[in-house]
């Protein structure tokens, strides 16, 4: 639907992925060639930072499992590998 498309284009414009062009030949255009646009840039623009857990995304919430979590401190490495 048009309202959804407008919201997505607004997010992509804010992230400098597309540019709005006014006029008869207007519309939206990519700010760089598609081959130079990582899909992660689009995901982050629409959904926010890519993070598997709250402790990776820098959340200030206390995790009830933090003291016994066998992978605490290792999520950042895993998250970075996924982004790469």
Secondary structure, 3 states (H helix, E strand, C coil): CHHHHHHHHHHHHHCCCEEEECCCCCEEEECCCHHHCCHHHHHHHHHCCCCCCCCCCCCCCCCCCCCCCCCCCCHHHHHHHHHC
